[in-house]
Amino acid sequence: MPVECLCRSHLLAEHRELHAIWSIMVNDKRGYSRHPEVMRWRGKLKALLIRHEAQVREMRARGYIHRSPLSMSVVPRGHGGRVQDVHLESVGEQVRKLKSKGCKCNTRRARV
């Protein structure tokens, strides 16, 4: 789902989750390391960084100040995949779930 579609709450929550995933993987933490959302990013930290950059651009466009940068310099070899092609749910399913929450996500902009 494009970050531009997310409401304030979902954008900021996804940003927090992304930092948690990054920390688990870069610091080789065990807690939640087998969670499906963490597992799908294994070997794709460059893709995770690209998603983070998209989040940061969107946060700044909305007037937020971002103070939690990430750096590829801490990424172990073999983890730099640039493309995330594994999804736990289709975009259509994500849209359906967001619509049911009654939030301000702009699901019409999502490419299903």
C-alpha positions as CSV (number, residue, x, y, z in Angstrom):
1,M,0.0,0.0,0.0
2,P,1.5,3.4,-0.9
3,V,2.4,5.5,2.1
4,E,0.5,8.4,0.6
5,C,-2.7,6.4,1.2
6,L,-2.2,5.9,4.9
7,C,-3.9,8.1,7.5
8,R,-1.8,9.7,10.2
9,S,-2.2,6.9,12.7
10,H,-1.3,4.1,10.2
11,L,1.6,6.0,8.7
12,L,3.2,6.6,12.1
13,A,2.4,3.0,13.3
14,E,4.0,1.6,10.2
15,H,7.0,3.8,10.7
16,R,7.4,2.5,14.3
17,E,7.0,-1.1,13.1
18,L,9.6,-0.6,10.4
19,H,12.1,0.6,12.9
20,A,11.4,-2.4,15.1
21,I,11.9,-4.8,12.1
22,W,15.1,-3.0,11.2
23,S,16.5,-3.3,14.8
24,I,15.6,-7.0,15.0
25,M,17.4,-7.7,11.8
26,V,20.4,-5.4,12.0
27,N,21.1,-6.2,15.7
28,D,20.3,-9.9,15.3
29,K,17.7,-9.8,18.1
30,R,15.7,-12.9,18.8
31,G,12.4,-11.3,20.0
32,Y,9.9,-11.4,17.2
33,S,12.6,-12.5,14.7
34,R,10.3,-15.4,13.5
35,H,7.3,-13.1,13.1
36,P,6.0,-13.4,9.5
37,E,6.3,-9.6,9.0
38,V,9.9,-9.7,10.0
39,M,10.6,-12.9,8.0
40,R,9.4,-11.4,4.8
41,W,12.1,-8.7,5.0
42,R,15.0,-11.1,5.4
43,G,17.6,-10.4,2.8
44,K,15.7,-7.3,1.7
45,L,17.0,-4.5,4.0
46,K,17.6,-2.2,1.0
47,A,13.9,-2.6,0.2
48,L,13.1,-1.8,3.8
49,L,15.3,1.3,3.7
50,I,13.5,2.4,0.5
51,R,10.1,2.0,2.3
52,H,11.5,4.0,5.2
53,E,12.6,6.8,2.8
54,A,9.1,6.8,1.3
55,Q,7.6,7.1,4.8
56,V,10.0,9.9,5.7
57,R,9.1,11.9,2.5
58,E,5.4,11.5,3.4
59,M,5.9,12.4,7.0
60,R,7.8,15.6,6.0
61,A,5.1,16.4,3.4
62,R,2.6,16.3,6.3
63,G,4.7,18.6,8.4
64,Y,6.4,16.0,10.7
65,I,10.0,16.3,11.8
66,H,11.8,13.0,11.3
67,R,14.6,12.2,13.7
68,S,15.3,8.5,13.3
69,P,17.4,7.9,10.2
70,L,18.5,4.5,9.0
71,S,21.8,3.6,7.2
72,M,22.8,0.8,4.9
73,S,26.3,1.0,6.5
74,V,25.1,-1.3,9.3
75,V,23.6,-3.9,6.9
76,P,25.3,-7.3,6.8
77,R,26.4,-8.6,3.4
78,G,23.7,-10.5,1.6
79,H,20.8,-8.5,3.1
80,G,20.7,-5.7,0.6
81,G,17.8,-6.9,-1.6
82,R,16.1,-3.9,-3.2
83,V,12.7,-5.3,-4.0
84,Q,10.0,-6.5,-1.6
85,D,7.9,-9.0,-3.6
86,V,6.6,-11.0,-0.6
87,H,3.3,-9.8,0.9
88,L,1.4,-11.3,3.8
89,E,-1.9,-10.0,2.3
90,S,-2.8,-8.7,-1.1
91,V,-3.3,-4.9,-1.5
92,G,-7.0,-5.7,-2.0
93,E,-7.1,-7.4,1.4
94,Q,-5.2,-4.5,3.0
95,V,-7.7,-2.0,1.5
96,R,-10.7,-4.1,2.8
97,K,-9.2,-4.1,6.3
98,L,-8.5,-0.4,6.3
99,K,-12.0,0.4,5.1
100,S,-13.4,-1.6,8.0
101,K,-11.5,0.4,10.5
102,G,-13.3,3.7,9.6
103,C,-10.0,5.6,9.6
104,K,-9.0,8.4,7.2
105,C,-6.8,6.2,5.0
106,N,-7.4,7.1,1.3
107,T,-8.0,3.5,0.0
108,R,-9.2,4.8,-3.4
109,R,-5.6,5.7,-4.2
110,A,-4.3,2.2,-3.5
111,R,-3.5,0.1,-6.6
112,V,-5.4,-3.2,-6.1
